[in-house]
Amino acid sequence: MEEKKYLKWYNKVGYGSGDIAGNVVYAFLTSFVMVYLTDTVGLASGIVGTLIAVSKLFDGFTDIFFGSLIDKTHSRLGKARPWMIYGYIGCAITLVACFAVPAGMGKFAQYTWFFIAYTLLNGVFYTANNIAYSALTSLITKNSKERVQMGSYRFIFAFSTSLLIQTITVGFVDWCGGDAAAWRLVAIIYAIVGLVVNTISGLSVKELPEEELNDGEPKKTEEKYGLIQAFKLLVKNKYYIMICGTYILQQLYSAMIGAGLFYMTWVLKNKNLFGQFAWAVNIPLIIALIFTPTLVGKWKGMYKLNLRGYIIAVIGRALVVVAGYIGSIPLMMAFTALAALGQGPWQGDMNAVIASCSEYTYLTQGKRVDGTMYSCTSLGVKIGGGIGTAVVGWLLELSGYKGTMAVQPQSALDMMQFMYLWLPLIFDILILLILSRMNVEAANEKLKAERGMCAGE
């Protein structure tokens, strides 16, 4: 029997456009904040990396906290949409603050300014916005195909925005003057664009009534459970742990690709190549996302598609390493594109997999915790992206890199090569191993069949 349809094409496009706003924050921050702080403000990369890592300790508590709050929210806009819409106001303000470190302050005050702004952005406002945005996948439709389509639309917008930001930001900042004021102006422009698009996206969809989400069962008295109970529900779901691990590794991967700006500038001697490699990454991802819903249907599920995709990704990144040591930039771009093509399906159906993961908790524990379940999206983005950026800072500091130097030592150049060539390959191999165990669809079907047998007895 064909599944009921809940969404029009404009609902899917409207939802997907929300990741324009998300990547105005994420792509800009992860790709450029370290360069801004070291080369423009003059801060030490090792200290910045440590501050980012310390900030992640706070982030770990806020993800489940906000997910739990979303589950308990009842408003005219629904559970998730208020947090998505209003949370982005804080994102816009703190994004600008991260790129507006006052030049007249002493070094300690500058580090403090950045730490506070970065922690508020990631630990509070981005958390509330991103978990709510991701949770809408479960709250506005029950149709599995529509959930995959939403994910594809979402990440088409995400990678298109990431591509645009990575391509134009260096030139845009130079055009604005290339100094600290230029970085601040660009951050303000990006923040305004994100705020407008996020609001439109949040208002373009509508959440389903709880009775319909619960398969027609009457609305239950609201369960009172705290952070400890929510945490227990999550850790009992092995697929949640797997998805968190995959998300973290993905963001570590992205952080190393973002550190490519150092590699292009100092090893390849052409910082403008960073934008060209962004095309090699994002265009294949977008192409893969377009075909993901069709391939999910053809292969009757997401598991086989994700696994086969990441086999291609690992092969592609291994060939990037070979091409890098040969010194062929065209081959590096070609194999980068191959790897991205393999990564695309998981990006497109990831939210649908999380929705299945949430269903697994409902089938095994009898509790619907969609908002809490989607904490893995924010948790993975912030911990993976944040630690990834911190690791970039630590490794550069360890290698002797100084952003204000005209010539870098060979140890720094070797480290940049390791970060850009080898670490992405290692992360892709680890993701492949996790995906080989993540067949949550089959687990849910088995649980439903067992329920049916019990009901028939």
Buried (B, 14 or more C-beta within 10 A) or exposed (E): EEEEEBBEEEBBBBBBBBBBBBBBBBBBBBBBBBBBBBBBBBBBBBBBBBBBBEBBEBBEEBBBBBBBBBBEBEEEBBBBBBBBBBBBBBBBBBBBBBBBBEEEEEEEEBBBBBBBBBBBBBBBBBBBBBBBBBBBBBBBBBBBBBBBBBBBBBBBBBBBBBBBBBBBBBEBBEEBEEEBEBBBBBBBBBBEBBBBBBBBBBEBBBBBEBEEBBEEEEEEEEEEBEEEBBBEBBEEBBBBBBBBBBBBBBBBBBBBBBBBBBBBBBBBEEBEBBBBBBBBBBBBBBBBBEBBBEBBEEBEBBBBBBBBBBBBBBBBBBBBBEBBEEEEBEBBBBBBBBBBBBBBBBBBBBBBBBBBBBBBBBBBEEBBBBBBBBBBBBBBBBBBBBBBBBBBBBBBBBBEBBBEEEEBEEEBBEBBBBBBBBBBBBBBBBBBEBBEEBBBBEBBEEBEEEEEEEEEE
